[in-house]
Amino acid sequence: MKKALESKAIRAQRFIFNMAFYFEVIVAVFVIMSIIITMLTMPEHLSQLYFNEDFTSFLKYVFNIIIGIELLKMFCRHDLDSVVEVLLFAVSRSIIIEHTTMLETLIGVSAIAALFAIRKFLFVSHSES
């Protein structure tokens, strides 16, 4: 009886894991489509940069594309390196693009330093092993 319950639980866990994997693939496809759509409007943003000299909005646009690409890589690789990279880009985007107070900038720089420390000292990436 106990063995039958364990096998049902294992099958249920396997089913849930497979469903989560398929949902992740679906989300990755949507991310790919959104990156493609966003990149199609790049010439428009370049012309706005040329005529309006609005470099901050262009950087915001480019950082959003980069973060989307890194998020897509995170879906594919499933390792801590990719998670740290996405967080690094997200924090650096907020520091570079947003005009924040000195305290918020210090907190952002500290967060980046902590992410680099985590990457260096708390785990070994696949590329290093």
Backbone bond lengths (Angstrom), bond angles and torsions (degrees), N, CA, C in turn:
res aa  C-N    CA-C-N  psi(-1)  N-CA   C-N-CA  omega(-1)  CA-C   N-CA-C  phi
1 M - - - 1.453 - - 1.533 111.15 -
2 K 1.348 114.44 -45.24 1.462 118.90 -179.16 1.524 110.69 -64.76
3 K 1.332 116.79 -37.83 1.467 121.08 -179.78 1.529 110.86 -66.62
4 A 1.306 117.57 -37.28 1.465 121.19 178.64 1.531 110.88 -66.01
5 L 1.340 116.76 -39.85 1.463 120.05 177.34 1.525 111.29 -66.16
6 E 1.342 116.14 -38.98 1.472 119.40 178.73 1.523 111.01 -65.46
7 S 1.321 117.42 -40.29 1.465 119.06 179.75 1.531 110.94 -68.16
8 K 1.341 118.18 -35.73 1.460 120.64 175.39 1.526 110.86 -65.61
9 A 1.313 116.06 -39.95 1.465 119.87 178.40 1.524 110.40 -65.40
10 I 1.314 117.37 -40.51 1.466 121.01 178.71 1.522 109.92 -65.19
11 R 1.323 117.50 -42.13 1.467 120.16 177.53 1.529 111.49 -64.31
12 A 1.329 116.35 -39.30 1.469 120.25 178.36 1.529 110.21 -65.20
13 Q 1.331 117.05 -42.44 1.462 120.57 177.76 1.524 111.19 -63.02
14 R 1.324 117.02 -42.15 1.462 121.47 178.92 1.532 110.55 -63.90
15 F 1.339 116.91 -41.27 1.458 121.03 178.07 1.526 110.93 -62.53
16 I 1.332 116.97 -45.85 1.463 120.90 179.68 1.522 110.44 -63.43
17 F 1.326 117.66 -41.92 1.461 120.83 178.23 1.520 111.06 -62.02
18 N 1.327 117.16 -43.78 1.469 120.77 179.34 1.525 111.26 -64.55
19 M 1.326 117.89 -40.73 1.461 120.83 177.97 1.529 110.45 -63.46
20 A 1.331 116.69 -42.14 1.461 119.84 178.07 1.526 110.44 -62.23
21 F 1.320 117.04 -39.30 1.463 120.67 178.33 1.531 110.84 -62.81
22 Y 1.330 117.18 -44.70 1.463 120.01 -179.87 1.537 111.55 -66.34
23 F 1.321 116.85 -38.69 1.464 119.40 175.86 1.532 111.08 -62.66
24 E 1.317 115.81 -38.67 1.461 120.46 177.75 1.526 111.14 -63.88
25 V 1.315 117.01 -39.47 1.466 120.96 177.62 1.527 110.16 -64.95
26 I 1.317 116.88 -41.10 1.467 120.59 178.92 1.528 110.28 -62.72
27 V 1.314 116.57 -45.12 1.468 120.17 178.31 1.526 110.33 -62.85
28 A 1.336 117.63 -39.66 1.463 121.31 178.30 1.523 111.13 -62.28
29 V 1.320 117.35 -38.85 1.466 120.48 177.30 1.521 110.42 -63.89
30 F 1.336 117.04 -41.75 1.463 119.86 176.93 1.524 111.68 -64.39
31 V 1.328 116.97 -37.61 1.467 120.02 177.39 1.519 109.97 -64.43
32 I 1.337 117.56 -41.78 1.467 121.19 177.74 1.529 110.22 -60.56
33 M 1.324 116.22 -46.24 1.465 119.12 179.84 1.523 111.29 -62.82
34 S 1.318 117.17 -40.38 1.466 119.03 -179.25 1.526 111.29 -69.29
35 I 1.326 118.23 -34.96 1.465 120.64 176.40 1.523 110.07 -65.13
36 I 1.315 116.61 -43.22 1.473 120.24 179.25 1.524 110.28 -62.72
37 I 1.322 117.39 -46.80 1.470 120.91 179.13 1.524 110.51 -61.21
38 T 1.315 116.68 -42.46 1.456 120.47 -179.72 1.524 111.36 -65.67
39 M 1.327 116.96 -39.11 1.464 119.45 -179.23 1.525 112.11 -71.73
40 L 1.336 117.51 -23.33 1.460 120.04 177.48 1.527 112.13 -66.54
41 T 1.317 116.68 -24.22 1.460 119.77 179.39 1.526 112.48 -93.19
42 M 1.319 117.13 8.73 1.466 120.91 179.77 1.531 112.80 -59.33
43 P 1.342 120.30 -42.99 1.474 118.32 178.37 1.538 113.32 -58.64
44 E 1.326 116.57 -36.61 1.461 119.82 177.68 1.524 111.05 -62.76
45 H 1.325 116.64 -42.15 1.463 120.35 179.13 1.528 111.47 -69.19
46 L 1.321 116.58 -33.43 1.462 119.43 176.02 1.529 110.96 -66.08
47 S 1.319 116.81 -40.63 1.471 118.71 178.52 1.521 110.53 -67.66
48 Q 1.332 118.06 -37.10 1.462 120.14 175.76 1.524 110.60 -63.63
49 L 1.323 116.14 -36.47 1.458 120.06 177.18 1.523 110.21 -63.74
50 Y 1.313 115.95 -40.88 1.464 120.25 -178.59 1.525 112.00 -69.10
51 F 1.318 116.40 -45.14 1.461 119.75 -174.42 1.528 113.29 -84.80
52 N 1.332 117.55 -37.41 1.464 120.59 -175.38 1.521 113.06 -100.18
53 E 1.317 116.77 -13.13 1.461 122.44 -177.55 1.523 111.88 53.87
54 D 1.328 116.08 40.92 1.460 121.94 179.75 1.530 108.59 -98.83
55 F 1.326 115.00 77.21 1.457 121.06 -175.35 1.525 111.96 -68.23
56 T 1.318 117.44 -32.33 1.461 120.90 -178.96 1.525 111.64 -63.37
57 S 1.315 117.93 -43.55 1.469 119.56 179.62 1.524 110.38 -69.55
58 F 1.333 117.41 -33.03 1.459 119.76 176.37 1.529 110.68 -66.44
59 L 1.337 117.54 -42.18 1.468 120.32 177.08 1.526 111.16 -63.02
60 K 1.330 116.45 -40.24 1.465 120.10 177.93 1.526 110.34 -60.28
61 Y 1.312 115.62 -43.10 1.469 121.93 179.19 1.527 110.76 -62.56
62 V 1.323 117.22 -47.26 1.461 121.46 -178.58 1.522 111.16 -66.60
63 F 1.340 117.00 -41.70 1.460 119.90 178.21 1.522 110.98 -62.48
64 N 1.321 118.39 -37.28 1.466 120.44 177.20 1.521 110.99 -62.16
65 I 1.322 117.31 -40.00 1.469 120.17 177.14 1.526 110.38 -64.90
66 I 1.328 116.58 -44.68 1.469 120.53 -179.18 1.520 110.98 -62.70
67 I 1.318 117.06 -43.10 1.468 120.08 179.14 1.521 110.14 -64.48
68 G 1.332 117.85 -38.31 1.466 120.78 176.34 1.520 111.92 -62.54
69 I 1.331 117.04 -41.39 1.465 120.79 178.23 1.526 110.76 -65.66
70 E 1.323 116.59 -42.90 1.465 119.77 178.39 1.530 111.20 -65.34
71 L 1.322 117.25 -36.41 1.461 120.93 176.28 1.522 110.39 -63.56
72 L 1.317 116.25 -40.81 1.461 120.52 177.20 1.524 110.86 -63.38
73 K 1.328 116.98 -42.29 1.466 119.90 177.22 1.523 110.96 -63.57
74 M 1.329 116.35 -34.64 1.461 119.86 178.16 1.527 110.73 -65.10
75 F 1.353 116.74 -37.89 1.461 119.55 176.71 1.519 111.46 -62.67
76 C 1.324 117.00 -34.52 1.457 120.98 -175.31 1.523 113.07 -81.71
77 R 1.316 117.54 -38.92 1.464 120.18 -170.85 1.518 114.34 -88.29
78 H 1.299 119.49 -35.15 1.461 123.46 -178.78 1.523 112.59 55.76
79 D 1.319 117.63 49.93 1.455 119.79 173.80 1.527 109.76 -135.35
80 L 1.317 115.25 167.52 1.457 119.60 -176.20 1.521 112.45 -71.12
81 D 1.326 118.08 -26.90 1.463 120.50 176.90 1.521 111.59 -56.94
82 S 1.318 116.19 -46.08 1.460 119.16 -177.45 1.531 111.62 -68.67
83 V 1.329 117.60 -34.18 1.467 120.37 177.32 1.527 109.84 -64.97
84 V 1.332 116.31 -44.10 1.465 120.41 179.42 1.525 110.20 -64.40
85 E 1.331 117.75 -38.95 1.460 120.51 178.92 1.531 111.82 -63.52
86 V 1.324 117.09 -43.12 1.471 120.25 178.16 1.524 110.06 -61.88
87 L 1.325 116.67 -44.20 1.463 119.85 178.91 1.523 111.94 -64.53
88 L 1.338 116.71 -38.78 1.462 119.91 177.32 1.519 111.63 -60.95
89 F 1.326 116.41 -46.02 1.459 119.63 179.26 1.524 111.54 -65.02
90 A 1.325 117.27 -40.06 1.465 120.16 -178.80 1.527 111.43 -65.99
91 V 1.328 116.83 -43.58 1.459 120.05 179.95 1.527 110.51 -69.22
92 S 1.324 116.65 -42.16 1.469 118.97 -179.93 1.531 110.90 -65.95
93 R 1.328 117.02 -34.25 1.461 119.85 176.60 1.520 110.52 -61.66
94 S 1.319 116.01 -45.38 1.465 118.34 -178.46 1.527 111.46 -67.02
95 I 1.320 117.62 -32.68 1.464 120.01 178.75 1.527 110.49 -71.74
96 I 1.329 116.94 -44.19 1.463 120.92 -174.55 1.526 111.87 -75.43
97 I 1.304 117.43 -43.88 1.464 121.27 -171.79 1.526 112.55 -82.43
98 E 1.306 116.44 -49.85 1.463 120.05 -174.59 1.526 109.77 -77.36
99 H 1.294 115.74 143.48 1.453 121.13 175.72 1.521 107.62 -92.77
100 T 1.321 114.90 95.92 1.463 120.54 -173.89 1.524 109.86 -108.03
101 T 1.330 114.11 172.51 1.462 119.71 177.72 1.525 109.34 -74.01
102 M 1.307 115.84 168.74 1.464 120.38 179.49 1.530 111.04 -63.11
103 L 1.325 116.65 -37.21 1.459 120.11 179.55 1.527 110.76 -64.89
104 E 1.324 117.07 -44.34 1.467 120.34 178.36 1.523 111.19 -64.57
105 T 1.322 117.38 -37.55 1.457 120.75 176.48 1.528 110.66 -65.32
106 L 1.321 116.78 -42.00 1.469 120.92 177.57 1.525 110.76 -62.49
107 I 1.316 117.07 -40.80 1.466 120.50 177.80 1.529 110.31 -64.09
108 G 1.332 117.16 -41.31 1.462 120.71 178.32 1.518 112.23 -64.42
109 V 1.328 116.85 -43.60 1.462 120.57 177.92 1.521 110.15 -64.47
110 S 1.330 117.01 -38.95 1.471 120.49 176.66 1.522 111.10 -64.09
111 A 1.328 116.54 -37.61 1.465 119.99 177.81 1.528 110.61 -65.15
112 I 1.322 116.97 -40.53 1.472 120.01 177.70 1.518 109.98 -65.13
113 A 1.336 117.06 -42.71 1.470 120.01 177.54 1.528 110.84 -61.29
114 A 1.333 116.56 -40.92 1.473 119.80 178.25 1.525 110.96 -64.48
115 L 1.335 117.26 -39.95 1.467 119.77 178.23 1.523 111.18 -64.31
116 F 1.333 117.23 -40.90 1.464 119.50 176.32 1.522 111.43 -65.05
117 A 1.336 117.66 -38.65 1.461 120.97 177.73 1.524 110.90 -65.07
118 I 1.329 116.17 -42.02 1.467 119.79 176.95 1.517 110.09 -60.68
119 R 1.311 115.79 -44.93 1.468 120.62 -178.92 1.526 111.31 -64.12
120 K 1.331 116.91 -38.14 1.457 121.30 -175.98 1.522 112.39 -78.75
121 F 1.330 117.22 -44.18 1.457 119.99 -167.66 1.525 115.58 -108.22
122 L 1.309 119.10 -23.97 1.459 119.30 -171.41 1.522 115.21 -99.17
123 F 1.314 118.11 -15.32 1.453 118.43 173.68 1.511 110.54 -152.62
124 V 1.323 114.06 155.10 1.461 120.82 178.95 1.506 107.91 -101.82
125 S 1.315 116.45 123.98 1.454 119.34 -178.88 1.523 110.47 -75.78
126 H 1.331 116.43 166.03 1.458 121.35 179.21 1.510 112.01 -65.48
127 S 1.331 117.20 -29.31 1.458 120.56 -178.76 1.528 112.09 -73.19
128 E 1.344 116.97 -23.34 1.455 121.23 -179.64 1.515 113.05 -89.44
129 S 1.330 118.19 -21.55 1.462 120.30 -175.70 1.498 113.05 -88.57
